Amino acid sequence: MLSLDQLCPGQRGRITALTGKDGLVQRLLEMGLFEGQEIEVLALAPLGDPLEVRLGDSRLSLRRGEAARIQVLLV
């Protein structure tokens, strides 16, 4: 299984888990990142951080450290 930060622009995956025990996981849930949802990496910033993702009709920017907490299965 991969984490979201390992995907390249254009790749899609289905969220399988959010890892960690701190408030970051709660924040990711509040942003709409739930298990079973499909997520697509749209672009990386020139230095690789942050990355832009599409979640449904929304676009989000996530730091690489945040994206590493999201486990995905390639679609």
VEXDREN-2710 file (C-alpha; in Angstrom, 1 decimal):
% VEXDREN-2710
k/r/px/py/pz
1/MET/0.0/0.0/0.0
2/LEU/1.2/3.5/-0.8
3/SER/0.9/6.8/0.9
4/LEU/-0.5/9.8/-1.0
5/ASP/2.8/11.6/-1.1
6/GLN/4.3/8.7/-3.2
7/LEU/1.8/9.3/-6.1
8/CYS/2.8/11.3/-9.2
9/PRO/0.6/13.9/-10.8
10/GLY/-2.2/12.3/-12.8
11/GLN/-2.3/9.2/-10.5
12/ARG/-5.5/8.3/-8.7
13/GLY/-6.1/6.3/-5.6
14/ARG/-8.8/5.3/-3.1
15/ILE/-8.2/6.3/0.5
16/THR/-7.8/3.2/2.7
17/ALA/-6.6/4.7/6.0
18/LEU/-5.6/7.9/7.8
19/THR/-2.7/7.2/10.1
20/GLY/-1.5/9.0/13.3
21/LYS/-3.0/9.8/16.6
22/ASP/-2.8/13.6/16.7
23/GLY/-5.0/16.5/15.7
24/LEU/-3.8/16.2/12.1
25/VAL/-6.0/13.2/11.4
26/GLN/-9.0/15.1/12.8
27/ARG/-8.1/18.0/10.5
28/LEU/-7.9/15.7/7.5
29/LEU/-11.3/14.3/8.3
30/GLU/-12.8/17.8/8.7
31/MET/-11.4/18.6/5.2
32/GLY/-13.4/15.7/3.8
33/LEU/-10.8/13.0/3.5
34/PHE/-12.6/9.8/4.4
35/GLU/-11.8/6.1/3.8
36/GLY/-13.2/4.9/0.5
37/GLN/-13.0/8.2/-1.4
38/GLU/-11.1/8.6/-4.6
39/ILE/-8.4/11.2/-4.7
40/GLU/-6.2/12.4/-7.6
41/VAL/-2.8/14.1/-7.5
42/LEU/-3.1/17.1/-9.8
43/ALA/0.3/18.9/-9.4
44/LEU/3.4/19.3/-7.3
45/ALA/4.9/22.7/-6.4
46/PRO/8.3/23.3/-8.1
47/LEU/10.2/22.2/-5.0
48/GLY/7.8/19.2/-4.4
49/ASP/5.9/20.7/-1.5
50/PRO/2.9/21.2/-1.3
51/LEU/0.9/19.0/-3.6
52/GLU/-2.5/19.8/-5.1
53/VAL/-5.1/17.0/-5.0
54/ARG/-8.7/16.7/-6.3
55/LEU/-11.2/15.2/-3.9
56/GLY/-14.6/15.1/-5.6
57/ASP/-15.3/18.6/-6.9
58/SER/-12.8/20.2/-4.5
59/ARG/-9.1/20.9/-4.9
60/LEU/-6.9/20.8/-1.8
61/SER/-3.3/21.7/-1.2
62/LEU/-1.6/19.4/1.3
63/ARG/1.9/19.4/2.7
64/ARG/4.0/16.3/1.9
65/GLY/4.0/15.4/5.6
66/GLU/0.2/15.5/5.7
67/ALA/-0.1/13.5/2.5
68/ALA/2.2/10.8/4.0
69/ARG/-0.5/10.1/6.6
70/ILE/-3.0/9.2/3.9
71/GLN/-2.8/5.5/2.8
72/VAL/-4.1/4.9/-0.7
73/LEU/-4.7/2.0/-3.1
74/LEU/-4.1/2.8/-6.7
75/VAL/-7.2/2.9/-8.9
END
